[in-house]
Amino acid sequence: MSEWSGRRVLVTGAGGFIGSHLCERLVELGADVRGLVEYNSLGSWGWLDESPVRSDMEIVLGDVRDRDATVAAAAGSHVVYHLAALIAIPWSYEAPAAYVETNVVGTLNVLRAAQEAGVDLFVQTSTSEVYGSAKYVPIDEAHPLQGQSPYAASKIGADKIAESFHLSFGLPVATLRPFNTYGPRQSARAVIPTIVTQLLAGETVALGNVEPTRDFTYVGDTVDAFTRLGDAQDVVGRVLNVGSGAEIAIGELADRIEAVVGKRAPVQLDPARVRPPASEVDRLCADASEARRLLGWEPRTSLDEGLAATAAWIEQNLERYRVGAYVR
């Protein structure tokens, strides 16, 4: 029998990029999965609409900003994976209040709901953006936090609200802090789908600053860290980085993707994509030694393997993207 058999698991943000992959993996592991998907008038489950295991999970529509919706969704849960969030950095410059309402107040609502449900574990989903530009590399969990965008600030707030519920009320909270996750289903607000779609459909690639470095992890490996965390010992009260430990500049990344796709195109600077100078995170590179020690986790997918899988999926689903449009 699986360690997950008979365990009721709530995943918020279940219809999104990482959330949908996590729901599918949990079903495969034998968990009783309930997904919270943001309400919409179409009744869409996001990426789970097309999931081969959609009939094996329960989906509820709601909004993490709604206290009643979160209480109902969390009822009876043993584990809560909280992934629901507004995540696009450029849009956070335009609508910072929405990021506070969803990422901070929404997290508060889910925490209170988990507390009421008496869960065994609450997994807070963080982001490497909370570190800001690296003061040293690789970045470990003790690195200072810096809100260089409203998005990053809202995620710092969410992480600290989760921490407070552990320290103040004894809620069993563990925080997973993925670096840049990529893979099939990711939207064009992220740099890898942005480059791939432009290469496949056009003659140029428009980007912002190509000098910053990022640490990329394939979505299957990130999901593996989530599921290991949900079944691990000695993780309550901890923050764990998840990343490859290798950094690559965006300009070099574009070259790697060109090699995978088999097409070259000149990169052009698009001023609209350039972030305010003090807001740009210049360097990210993970120290994931704690995840290795406590979870036995290692990234198994090389960057070239992951890029090939991602590019193949995007090519098969290119009609889903507004190619050439700047998605904030």
VOPAGU-2260 file (C-alpha; in pm, 1 decimal, decimal comma):
REM VOPAGU-2260
SITE   aa  ch    i         X         Y         Z
SITE  MET   A    0       0,0       0,0       0,0
SITE  SER   A    1     119,0     350,1     -79,3
SITE  GLU   A    2     211,2     580,9     207,1
SITE  TRP   A    3     -47,9     814,4      56,3
SITE  SER   A    4    -334,5     565,2      50,8
SITE  GLY   A    5    -630,3     692,7     251,6
SITE  ARG   A    6    -483,5    1039,8     303,6
SITE  ARG   A    7    -705,1    1331,0     202,2
SITE  VAL   A    8    -493,7    1599,8      35,7
SITE  LEU   A    9    -606,3    1949,0     -59,0
SITE  VAL   A   10    -416,0    2130,6    -335,0
SITE  THR   A   11    -496,3    2499,1    -381,1
SITE  GLY   A   12    -418,3    2639,4    -723,9
SITE  ALA   A   13    -488,9    2290,3    -855,8
SITE  GLY   A   14    -566,3    2398,3   -1211,2
SITE  GLY   A   15    -239,9    2582,5   -1261,0
SITE  PHE   A   16      94,6    2484,1   -1406,2
SITE  ILE   A   17     260,6    2318,6   -1105,6
SITE  GLY   A   18     -64,7    2247,5    -921,4
SITE  SER   A   19    -208,0    2032,1   -1200,1
SITE  HIS   A   20     110,1    1824,2   -1222,9
SITE  LEU   A   21     110,4    1782,6    -843,6
SITE  CYS   A   22    -252,8    1668,2    -837,4
SITE  GLU   A   23    -181,7    1406,8   -1102,0
SITE  ARG   A   24     123,9    1276,9    -916,7
SITE  LEU   A   25     -69,6    1252,1    -589,7
SITE  VAL   A   26    -345,2    1053,1    -761,4
SITE  GLU   A   27     -80,9     816,2    -899,3
SITE  LEU   A   28      54,0     774,7    -544,9
SITE  GLY   A   29    -289,6     677,8    -416,1
SITE  ALA   A   30    -392,0     993,3    -229,9
SITE  ASP   A   31    -751,6    1110,9    -200,1
SITE  VAL   A   32    -707,1    1439,6    -386,3
SITE  ARG   A   33    -926,4    1745,9    -363,4
SITE  GLY   A   34    -827,3    2043,0    -576,1
SITE  LEU   A   35    -934,9    2402,2    -517,7
SITE  VAL   A   36    -962,5    2587,5    -848,4
SITE  GLU   A   37   -1046,9    2956,0    -876,3
SITE  TYR   A   38   -1414,3    3001,9    -959,6
SITE  ASN   A   39   -1495,8    3097,4   -1317,0
SITE  SER   A   40   -1823,5    3117,8   -1503,1
SITE  LEU   A   41   -1717,8    2845,4   -1748,7
SITE  GLY   A   42   -1669,8    2592,6   -1469,3
SITE  SER   A   43   -1320,5    2527,0   -1604,5
SITE  TRP   A   44   -1069,8    2325,0   -1403,4
SITE  GLY   A   45    -776,2    2483,0   -1584,2
SITE  TRP   A   46    -517,8    2225,4   -1694,6
SITE  LEU   A   47    -707,9    1952,3   -1510,6
SITE  ASP   A   48    -988,3    1975,0   -1767,9
SITE  GLU   A   49    -773,1    1758,7   -1994,4
SITE  SER   A   50    -607,2    1543,8   -1728,9
SITE  PRO   A   51    -625,0    1168,5   -1786,4
SITE  VAL   A   52    -698,1    1126,2   -1413,4
SITE  ARG   A   53    -953,2    1405,8   -1373,9
SITE  SER   A   54   -1222,8    1156,7   -1274,2
SITE  ASP   A   55   -1000,8    1031,0    -991,6
SITE  MET   A   56    -998,1    1357,7    -798,3
SITE  GLU   A   57   -1252,3    1595,5    -649,4
SITE  ILE   A   58   -1245,8    1953,3    -774,9
SITE  VAL   A   59   -1413,5    2241,8    -596,2
SITE  LEU   A   60   -1443,2    2592,5    -735,6
SITE  GLY   A   61   -1374,8    2881,5    -502,4
SITE  ASP   A   62   -1132,6    3160,7    -418,0
SITE  VAL   A   63    -863,0    3167,7    -151,9
SITE  ARG   A   64    -964,9    3526,3     -78,1
SITE  ASP   A   65   -1297,2    3385,5      46,0
SITE  ARG   A   66   -1271,0    3251,6     400,6
SITE  ASP   A   67   -1579,2    3030,2     366,6
SITE  ALA   A   68   -1449,4    2872,0      46,4
SITE  THR   A   69   -1117,7    2777,9     205,9
SITE  VAL   A   70   -1282,5    2630,6     516,9
SITE  ALA   A   71   -1508,7    2412,4     304,6
SITE  ALA   A   72   -1222,2    2301,3      81,5
SITE  ALA   A   73    -989,7    2208,8     370,4
SITE  ALA   A   74   -1247,5    2016,6     573,7
SITE  GLY   A   75   -1131,2    1661,1     642,1
SITE  SER   A   76    -785,6    1714,1     493,5
SITE  HIS   A   77    -471,9    1552,2     630,8
SITE  VAL   A   78    -229,7    1752,4     414,1
SITE  VAL   A   79    -273,7    2092,7     249,7
SITE  TYR   A   80     -48,7    2199,0     -38,8
SITE  HIS   A   81     -97,3    2571,6     -83,1
SITE  LEU   A   82       1,0    2673,2    -435,9
SITE  ALA   A   83    -269,1    2928,9    -522,0
SITE  ALA   A   84    -109,5    3265,7    -596,1
SITE  LEU   A   85     -76,7    3552,7    -836,8
SITE  ILE   A   86     270,3    3499,6    -979,0
SITE  ALA   A   87     348,4    3729,6   -1273,4
SITE  ILE   A   88     610,5    3981,0   -1163,2
SITE  PRO   A   89     546,4    4251,3   -1428,1
SITE  TRP   A   90     173,2    4263,6   -1350,4
SITE  SER   A   91     251,7    4312,1    -981,5
SITE  TYR   A   92     384,6    4658,6   -1070,0
SITE  GLU   A   93      41,5    4741,1   -1210,6
SITE  ALA   A   94    -181,2    4575,6    -949,3
SITE  PRO   A   95       7,0    4538,8    -619,3
SITE  ALA   A   96    -310,2    4534,7    -408,6
SITE  ALA   A   97    -434,6    4225,7    -592,8
SITE  TYR   A   98    -111,1    4045,7    -501,9
SITE  VAL   A   99    -148,6    4131,5    -134,7
SITE  GLU   A  100    -512,4    4020,6    -134,4
SITE  THR   A  101    -443,2    3686,8    -305,3
SITE  ASN   A  102     -96,8    3598,4    -182,1
SITE  VAL   A  103    -107,6    3733,3     174,0
SITE  VAL   A  104    -475,4    3742,9     272,0
SITE  GLY   A  105    -544,1    3429,9      66,9
SITE  THR   A  106    -264,3    3244,7     245,0
SITE  LEU   A  107    -401,8    3361,8     579,7
SITE  ASN   A  108    -742,1    3219,2     488,8
SITE  VAL   A  109    -598,3    2882,4     387,2
SITE  LEU   A  110    -388,6    2867,6     704,9
SITE  ARG   A  111    -691,6    2934,5     922,3
SITE  ALA   A  112    -888,0    2672,2     731,8
SITE  ALA   A  113    -607,2    2418,5     776,7
SITE  GLN   A  114    -592,4    2501,3    1147,0
SITE  GLU   A  115    -966,1    2443,9    1179,8
SITE  ALA   A  116    -935,7    2114,8     991,7
SITE  GLY   A  117    -653,9    1995,1    1221,1
SITE  VAL   A  118    -423,9    1897,6     935,1
SITE  ASP   A  119    -110,3    1689,7     981,0
SITE  LEU   A  120      92,2    1914,7     749,7
SITE  PHE   A  121      52,5    2248,2     572,6
SITE  VAL   A  122     294,6    2300,9     283,9
SITE  GLN   A  123     352,3    2664,8     198,0
SITE  THR   A  124     475,6    2724,1    -157,0
SITE  SER   A  125     736,2    2998,7    -166,9
SITE  THR   A  126     959,3    3127,0    -446,9
SITE  SER   A  127    1326,1    3210,0    -494,7
SITE  GLU   A  128    1217,8    3566,3    -577,5
SITE  VAL   A  129    1190,5    3631,9    -202,4
SITE  TYR   A  130    1570,7    3635,7    -183,7
SITE  GLY   A  131    1612,0    3920,2    -431,3
SITE  SER   A  132    1949,0    3951,8    -602,2
SITE  ALA   A  133    2193,5    3708,1    -448,2
SITE  LYS   A  134    2424,1    3850,9    -183,7
SITE  TYR   A  135    2616,1    3522,5    -205,1
SITE  VAL   A  136    2585,7    3201,7    -404,2
SITE  PRO   A  137    2470,7    2939,5    -382,3
SITE  ILE   A  138    2172,7    3080,3    -191,0
SITE  ASP   A  139    2083,0    2884,1     120,4
SITE  GLU   A  140    1772,5    2920,0     334,3
SITE  ALA   A  141    1948,0    3165,8     569,3
SITE  HIS   A  142    1995,7    3419,5     288,8
SITE  PRO   A  143    1827,9    3755,9     366,1
SITE  LEU   A  144    1486,1    3820,7     213,7
SITE  GLN   A  145    1427,7    4124,5      -5,0
SITE  GLY   A  146    1107,3    4237,2    -174,3
SITE  GLN   A  147    1239,2    4369,6    -504,6
SITE  SER   A  148     892,5    4355,9    -662,8
SITE  PRO   A  149     540,9    4373,2    -519,2
SITE  TYR   A  150     510,6    4005,9    -610,4
SITE  ALA   A  151     821,2    3914,9    -409,3
SITE  ALA   A  152     702,6    4126,3    -117,1
SITE  SER   A  153     364,7    3954,5    -117,4
SITE  LYS   A  154     529,4    3612,0    -113,3
SITE  ILE   A  155     755,7    3715,2     174,8
SITE  GLY   A  156     440,8    3820,0     357,3
SITE  ALA   A  157     275,2    3486,8     279,5
SITE  ASP   A  158     578,1    3289,1     398,9
SITE  LYS   A  159     594,1    3488,2     721,3
SITE  ILE   A  160     221,7    3449,6     790,9
SITE  ALA   A  161     269,4    3072,9     749,6
SITE  GLU   A  162     572,5    3081,8     980,0
SITE  SER   A  163     372,2    3271,9    1240,1
SITE  PHE   A  164      96,5    3009,8    1241,4
SITE  HIS   A  165     357,5    2746,4    1319,7
SITE  LEU   A  166     528,9    2946,6    1593,2
SITE  SER   A  167     215,4    3100,1    1744,6
SITE  PHE   A  168     -38,4    2820,3    1712,5
SITE  GLY   A  169     164,9    2505,8    1654,3
SITE  LEU   A  170      27,9    2448,5    1304,1
SITE  PRO   A  171     258,2    2194,7    1134,7
SITE  VAL   A  172     393,0    2411,8     852,5
SITE  ALA   A  173     676,1    2334,3     612,1
SITE  THR   A  174     777,7    2574,8     335,1
SITE  LEU   A  175     906,1    2461,6      -2,4
SITE  ARG   A  176    1094,4    2730,7    -192,9
SITE  PRO   A  177    1131,6    2630,8    -561,4
SITE  PHE   A  178    1368,3    2820,2    -783,2
SITE  ASN   A  179    1257,3    2868,1   -1145,6
SITE  THR   A  180    1031,1    2576,5   -1234,3
SITE  TYR   A  181     959,1    2517,1   -1603,6
SITE  GLY   A  182     796,8    2252,9   -1822,2
SITE  PRO   A  183     481,4    2159,7   -2014,3
SITE  ARG   A  184     174,2    2376,8   -1937,4
SITE  GLN   A  185     372,4    2681,5   -1828,2
SITE  SER   A  186     232,9    3010,3   -1957,0
SITE  ALA   A  187     420,4    3260,3   -2171,9
SITE  ARG   A  188     458,1    3494,5   -1874,1
SITE  ALA   A  189     769,2    3281,4   -1803,4
SITE  VAL   A  190    1088,5    3317,2   -2002,6
SITE  ILE   A  191    1126,8    2964,4   -2144,0
SITE  PRO   A  192     781,4    2949,1   -2310,0
SITE  THR   A  193     835,4    3307,8   -2425,1
SITE  ILE   A  194    1152,8    3211,2   -2609,3
SITE  VAL   A  195    1019,1    2880,8   -2745,1
SITE  THR   A  196     696,0    3026,0   -2883,7
SITE  GLN   A  197     876,3    3311,4   -3056,7
SITE  LEU   A  198    1130,6    3074,6   -3209,5
SITE  LEU   A  199     860,4    2840,4   -3337,1
SITE  ALA   A  200     636,3    3108,2   -3484,7
SITE  GLY   A  201     855,1    3405,3   -3574,0
SITE  GLU   A  202    1186,4    3533,1   -3699,6
SITE  THR   A  203    1301,5    3725,1   -3390,9
SITE  VAL   A  204    1294,4    3678,9   -3014,3
SITE  ALA   A  205    1197,9    3981,4   -2804,2
SITE  LEU   A  206    1334,0    3980,4   -2449,3
SITE  GLY   A  207    1415,8    4218,6   -2168,4
SITE  ASN   A  208    1748,1    4210,6   -1984,5
SITE  VAL   A  209    1946,1    3901,8   -2092,0
SITE  GLU   A  210    2222,5    3933,3   -1830,4
SITE  PRO   A  211    2043,8    3802,5   -1514,2
SITE  THR   A  212    2101,2    3439,4   -1420,0
SITE  ARG   A  213    1840,9    3190,2   -1305,8
SITE  ASP   A  214    1839,8    2835,8   -1166,0
SITE  PHE   A  215    1591,2    2619,2   -1357,2
SITE  THR   A  216    1421,2    2300,4   -1233,5
SITE  TYR   A  217    1197,3    2079,5   -1445,6
SITE  VAL   A  218     838,5    2058,1   -1319,7
SITE  GLY   A  219     852,7    1682,1   -1263,9
SITE  ASP   A  220    1146,2    1729,3   -1028,0
SITE  THR   A  221     972,4    2011,7    -841,3
SITE  VAL   A  222     663,4    1793,9    -797,5
SITE  ASP   A  223     885,6    1513,7    -667,8
SITE  ALA   A  224    1009,2    1750,9    -396,2
SITE  PHE   A  225     651,5    1837,6    -301,7
SITE  THR   A  226     546,2    1475,4    -263,8
SITE  ARG   A  227     860,8    1381,5     -73,2
SITE  LEU   A  228     800,3    1671,9     163,1
SITE  GLY   A  229     446,8    1555,0     231,2
SITE  ASP   A  230     574,4    1220,6     353,8
SITE  ALA   A  231     900,7    1323,4     524,6
SITE  GLN   A  232    1014,0    1342,1     885,6
SITE  ASP   A  233    1166,3    1643,6    1062,9
SITE  VAL   A  234    1039,5    1899,0     811,4
SITE  VAL   A  235     787,6    2091,3    1023,4
SITE  GLY   A  236     903,6    2447,2    1084,4
SITE  ARG   A  237    1161,3    2429,6     806,7
SITE  VAL   A  238    1213,4    2610,3     478,1
SITE  LEU   A  239    1365,2    2400,7     198,4
SITE  ASN   A  240    1511,0    2530,9    -126,7
SITE  VAL   A  241    1450,2    2329,0    -441,4
SITE  GLY   A  242    1683,4    2403,1    -730,2
SITE  SER   A  243    1953,7    2253,8    -948,4
SITE  GLY   A  244    2246,0    2451,3    -807,8
SITE  ALA   A  245    2340,2    2563,6   -1159,6
SITE  GLU   A  246    2275,9    2912,8   -1292,5
SITE  ILE   A  247    2244,7    3026,0   -1651,9
SITE  ALA   A  248    2214,0    3375,4   -1798,8
SITE  ILE   A  249    1896,4    3444,8   -1997,1
SITE  GLY   A  250    2098,5    3518,0   -2310,8
SITE  GLU   A  251    2277,1    3183,8   -2285,1
SITE  LEU   A  252    1943,3    3015,5   -2214,3
SITE  ALA   A  253    1810,9    3151,9   -2544,0
SITE  ASP   A  254    2109,5    2992,8   -2721,2
SITE  ARG   A  255    2040,1    2656,4   -2554,2
SITE  ILE   A  256    1674,5    2669,8   -2654,7
SITE  GLU   A  257    1770,4    2754,7   -3012,8
SITE  ALA   A  258    1986,2    2442,2   -3021,8
SITE  VAL   A  259    1699,5    2229,2   -2889,1
SITE  VAL   A  260    1439,0    2374,3   -3125,8
SITE  GLY   A  261    1678,3    2365,2   -3420,1
SITE  LYS   A  262    1618,3    2723,1   -3525,8
SITE  ARG   A  263    1812,3    3043,6   -3473,8
SITE  ALA   A  264    1668,0    3392,1   -3447,1
SITE  PRO   A  265    1818,8    3725,1   -3341,6
SITE  VAL   A  266    1735,2    3840,6   -2989,9
SITE  GLN   A  267    1596,7    4193,3   -2978,5
SITE  LEU   A  268    1563,8    4410,4   -2669,8
SITE  ASP   A  269    1201,4    4502,7   -2596,1
SITE  PRO   A  270    1198,3    4801,0   -2358,0
SITE  ALA   A  271     850,9    4702,3   -2235,2
SITE  ARG   A  272     998,9    4380,7   -2094,8
SITE  VAL   A  273    1278,2    4552,3   -1901,2
SITE  ARG   A  274    1206,1    4571,1   -1529,5
SITE  PRO   A  275    1279,9    4877,8   -1315,5
SITE  PRO   A  276    1655,5    4867,7   -1243,0
SITE  ALA   A  277    1630,5    4825,0    -865,4
SITE  SER   A  278    1357,2    4564,4    -906,7
SITE  GLU   A  279    1550,1    4329,5   -1135,0
SITE  VAL   A  280    1684,5    4022,0    -957,8
SITE  ASP   A  281    2031,4    3985,0   -1106,1
SITE  ARG   A  282    2134,1    3641,3    -987,3
SITE  LEU   A  283    1969,6    3326,4    -848,9
SITE  CYS   A  284    2144,0    2996,9    -775,6
SITE  ALA   A  285    2013,1    2746,4    -520,9
SITE  ASP   A  286    2176,8    2561,7    -238,5
SITE  ALA   A  287    1936,9    2267,2    -207,4
SITE  SER   A  288    2149,8    2063,4      33,0
SITE  GLU   A  289    1877,1    2065,7     299,3
SITE  ALA   A  290    1627,3    1915,5      54,5
SITE  ARG   A  291    1882,3    1649,4     -30,7
SITE  ARG   A  292    1945,3    1575,4     335,6
SITE  LEU   A  293    1585,6    1571,9     461,1
SITE  LEU   A  294    1395,6    1457,0     152,7
SITE  GLY   A  295    1654,8    1253,7     -35,9
SITE  TRP   A  296    1568,4    1481,8    -327,4
SITE  GLU   A  297    1782,8    1538,7    -632,7
SITE  PRO   A  298    1687,3    1693,0    -966,8
SITE  ARG   A  299    1686,9    1410,8   -1220,4
SITE  THR   A  300    1615,1    1601,8   -1541,6
SITE  SER   A  301    1900,6    1786,8   -1709,1
SITE  LEU   A  302    1832,4    2130,8   -1852,0
SITE  ASP   A  303    1864,7    2009,0   -2211,0
SITE  GLU   A  304    1630,8    1714,6   -2146,3
SITE  GLY   A  305    1376,3    1941,1   -1981,9
SITE  LEU   A  306    1400,0    2201,9   -2255,5
SITE  ALA   A  307    1345,7    1934,7   -2521,3
SITE  ALA   A  308    1034,9    1801,2   -2345,7
SITE  THR   A  309     901,4    2151,6   -2292,2
SITE  ALA   A  310     963,7    2264,7   -2649,4
SITE  ALA   A  311     798,6    1950,2   -2788,3
SITE  TRP   A  312     489,0    2010,2   -2576,7
SITE  ILE   A  313     469,1    2377,9   -2672,7
SITE  GLU   A  314     503,7    2292,6   -3041,5
SITE  GLN   A  315     207,4    2055,8   -3010,0
SITE  ASN   A  316       6,7    2320,8   -2825,6
SITE  LEU   A  317     121,6    2640,1   -2993,9
SITE  GLU   A  318    -237,7    2750,8   -3058,8
SITE  ARG   A  319    -279,6    2801,3   -2684,4
SITE  TYR   A  320     -26,4    3085,9   -2686,8
SITE  ARG   A  321     -65,1    3443,0   -2810,6
SITE  VAL   A  322     265,3    3433,1   -2989,7
SITE  GLY   A  323     447,2    3764,2   -2997,8
SITE  ALA   A  324     227,4    3927,2   -2735,3
SITE  TYR   A  325     394,7    4037,9   -2413,5
SITE  VAL   A  326     217,2    3841,2   -2142,3
SITE  ARG   A  327     255,9    4017,7   -1811,1
